[in-house]
Amino acid sequence: MRMRAVIAVPAASAAVAALLLTAPQSQAAPGRDRPARCAEKALTIRAKAVTGHPTVLRASVTNRGTRACAVDRVPTVTFGDLDGIALPVPEGGAGGYRLAAGGTAYADVRTIADPADPEARRVVGVGVAASAAHGGRSFTAGRLGTGRRVLVWEPVTTWWQRSAEAADRAIGLG
């Protein structure tokens, strides 16, 4: 049986938050110092379709603060009015990602594996948040560079990566 990878947002957000709160301290953030969670107002979120790959979006988060802070290890990516989030690849992803002051992290999101899939949904925009507790930022399909709509079915996202190239490798591009 084929399962739809989009799950209910309230349950997903609660589950992600619960995992983050119960994660061992060793998973809270890499490195010896475990910085505090990033304040949403200190972050800049961006997203755009990857050139040549209209079903892959690249998201980035930049820490505009003066100190390192932690975001969730995996971005929270939602799709228009559909219930659910993109699931992490690889699975898991509980814990944090240390974001240096002025640092940027990248994640790739595959919105659909096969654009011809008859179960494809079409949405007018995508939401991206660095942490499940944040409201994040919304991007229209036009702003993302995907045309008038974003095709979505069984979406997946990488963990935050140190470079755009690493995010591309993690999703299977190049």
Phi and psi in degrees as a GROMACS rama.xvg file:
@    title "Ramachandran Plot"
@    xaxis  label "Phi"
@    yaxis  label "Psi"
@TYPE xy
-86.53  123.789  ARG-2
-99.3991  140.643  MET-3
-78.3288  129.633  ARG-4
-84.9591  6.62856  ALA-5
-98.6092  121.799  VAL-6
-115.957  167.202  ILE-7
-61.7191  130.915  ALA-8
-60.6365  -50.7459  VAL-9
-57.9095  -42.7884  PRO-10
-66.803  -42.01  ALA-11
-64.4671  -45.3669  ALA-12
-62.6504  -42.9427  SER-13
-64.5084  -41.5214  ALA-14
-65.4878  -44.2585  ALA-15
-62.3778  -46.0973  VAL-16
-60.8719  -42.1733  ALA-17
-63.0702  -42.1009  ALA-18
-63.8241  -40.6415  LEU-19
-64.4139  -40.199  LEU-20
-71.8977  -27.7715  LEU-21
-99.7739  -1.42647  THR-22
-63.8065  139.668  ALA-23
-58.0167  150.085  PRO-24
-55.3517  -30.4437  GLN-25
-64.45  -18.3184  SER-26
-99.5872  -4.34822  GLN-27
-61.6455  -40.6722  ALA-28
-169.612  145.514  ALA-29
-64.8113  159.295  PRO-30
91.8202  172.803  GLY-31
-73.6584  -42.3507  ARG-32
-89.1073  136.184  ASP-33
-110.329  96.7596  ARG-34
-68.0018  161.897  PRO-35
-67.0561  161.341  ALA-36
-59.2966  143.957  ARG-37
-69.7633  137.604  CYS-38
-75.3129  135.293  ALA-39
-56.9102  -36.6191  GLU-40
-67.7026  -15.4281  LYS-41
-89.9595  -0.621105  ALA-42
-110.872  145.536  LEU-43
-114.84  124.1  THR-44
-107.278  135.021  ILE-45
-132.259  156.46  ARG-46
-155.522  145.806  ALA-47
-161.862  150.109  LYS-48
-65.4365  143.481  ALA-49
-75.7963  128.73  VAL-50
-53.2923  126.899  THR-51
84.1833  -4.11758  GLY-52
-137.232  76.9812  HIS-53
-65.1302  -12.1819  PRO-54
-98.8927  8.53076  THR-55
-122.156  124.99  VAL-56
-106.434  145.296  LEU-57
-110.612  124.599  ARG-58
-106.644  150.176  ALA-59
-139.284  153.289  SER-60
-131.829  130.586  VAL-61
-119.515  132.24  THR-62
-87.7443  107.204  ASN-63
-84.893  -0.976077  ARG-64
-75.0697  175.176  GLY-65
-96.8389  -2.16776  THR-66
-132.014  154.409  ARG-67
-62.9852  150.374  ALA-68
-148.872  174.266  CYS-69
-119.338  137.94  ALA-70
-113.781  171.683  VAL-71
-61.0096  150.111  ASP-72
-62.376  -26.8508  ARG-73
-125.933  133.655  VAL-74
-66.275  154.455  PRO-75
-96.5517  115.911  THR-76
-120.418  122.156  VAL-77
-116.441  162.888  THR-78
-129.006  101.173  PHE-79
47.5537  -129.34  GLY-80
-94.7688  11.0529  ASP-81
-79.0741  147.602  LEU-82
-79.0772  133.193  ASP-83
124.368  178.23  GLY-84
-136.605  162.04  ILE-85
-70.5981  137.226  ALA-86
-87.1984  147.632  LEU-87
-74.1721  143.869  PRO-88
-125.946  115.295  VAL-89
-72.1116  169.576  PRO-90
-59.411  168.48  GLU-91
93.3384  -132.184  GLY-92
95.3811  3.51815  GLY-93
-67.094  144.289  ALA-94
117.618  -169.765  GLY-95
-118.443  169.113  GLY-96
-127.426  123.396  TYR-97
-77.1734  125.303  ARG-98
-117.393  111.477  LEU-99
-63.7728  157.142  ALA-100
-57.2724  126.423  ALA-101
78.2596  -2.62036  GLY-102
-82.1291  156.779  GLY-103
-127.987  140.687  THR-104
-122.042  156.137  ALA-105
-129.565  146.809  TYR-106
-141.575  142.821  ALA-107
-103.203  143.705  ASP-108
-124.276  118.795  VAL-109
-92.9409  114.812  ARG-110
-79.422  -29.249  THR-111
-158.152  140.303  ILE-112
-77.8278  -39.7105  ALA-113
-130.217  107.328  ASP-114
-58.5601  -19.1764  PRO-115
-87.1297  -1.49967  ALA-116
-55.9269  123.671  ASP-117
-65.6858  -15.0069  PRO-118
-91.9296  3.42659  GLU-119
-56.8999  139.34  ALA-120
-105.119  156.134  ARG-121
-122.699  126.438  ARG-122
-125.33  157.828  VAL-123
-88.6776  -8.68738  VAL-124
-167.882  172.216  GLY-125
-132.729  141.849  VAL-126
-108.307  140.023  GLY-127
-131.483  129.612  VAL-128
-130.542  144.463  ALA-129
-77.8251  -21.4566  ALA-130
-142.666  146.664  SER-131
-60.0574  -27.3935  ALA-132
-79.2949  -9.65117  ALA-133
-91.6055  153.589  HIS-134
-73.954  -30.0982  GLY-135
75.5619  -161.484  GLY-136
-134.025  142.813  ARG-137
-101.728  143.054  SER-138
-128.32  129.053  PHE-139
-74.7945  159.708  THR-140
-57.7718  -42.2045  ALA-141
-60.8786  -43.096  GLY-142
-67.2538  -32.8966  ARG-143
-72.1925  -25.3493  LEU-144
90.8957  26.9758  GLY-145
-107.736  9.78708  THR-146
94.5564  -145.285  GLY-147
-84.1159  -19.5443  ARG-148
-141.474  160.674  ARG-149
-110.326  124.611  VAL-150
-78.7676  136.496  LEU-151
-145.51  134.645  VAL-152
-167.087  126.09  TRP-153
51.4459  55.4096  GLU-154
-71.3538  147.036  PRO-155
-132.574  154.333  VAL-156
-134.158  147.621  THR-157
-78.48  167.097  THR-158
-70.8158  164.649  TRP-159
-61.8137  140.326  TRP-160
-125.33  160.747  GLN-161
-73.8317  -20.5669  ARG-162
-145.328  160.308  SER-163
-62.9808  -37.0864  ALA-164
-63.8707  -40.4778  GLU-165
-65.0208  -38.8893  ALA-166
-64.2092  -40.7999  ALA-167
-60.8578  -45.2376  ASP-168
-62.5017  -40.4167  ARG-169
-65.5448  -28.8228  ALA-170
-93.2704  -8.36187  ILE-171
101.582  16.7714  GLY-172
-97.7259  126.511  LEU-173
